[in-house]
Amino acid sequence: MLTTREQVVLDFERSWWKLPGPKDRDIKEQLGFSATVYYRVLRKTLDTAEAMAYDPLTVRRLRKLRARPPHLQAEERDPAHL
């Protein structure tokens, strides 16, 4: 079962681009923790079956991005580093 924090991170990742500011700032303002903590939770969460059951589209998209070679990842990811 996903923790509340893991759910919040997945929910935020699904729609962060709709927010007006830079992603790192929005993470701090909306979620109350640092981008470092956010990305640590996100990376761990992406590897779970619970995350796939909770939000399969977001998880598949992020897993696919993560699996690409680093030089191709940089072309598609946001500036805050996935």
LINBELRA-V891823 format. One line per field, one symbol per residue. ss: DSSP state (H for helix, E for strand, L for the rest). phi: phi as a letter, one per 20 degrees, with the letter a starting at -180 (. if undefined). burial: + if it has 16 or more other ideal C-beta (glycine too) atoms within 10 Angstrom, else -. A space follows every 50 residues. Layout:
ss->???
phi->???
burial->???
This chain:
ss->LLLHHHHHHHHHHHHHHHLLLLHHHHHHHHHLLLHHHHHHHHHHHHLLHH HHHHLHHHHHHHHHHHHLLHHHHHHHLLLLLL
phi->.ffgffffffffffbfffefdfggffgffedncffffgffffgffgedff ffffbfffffgfffffffggfefffdfffemf
burial->-+---+++++-++--+------++-+++--+---+--++-++--++---- ++-++--++--+--------------------
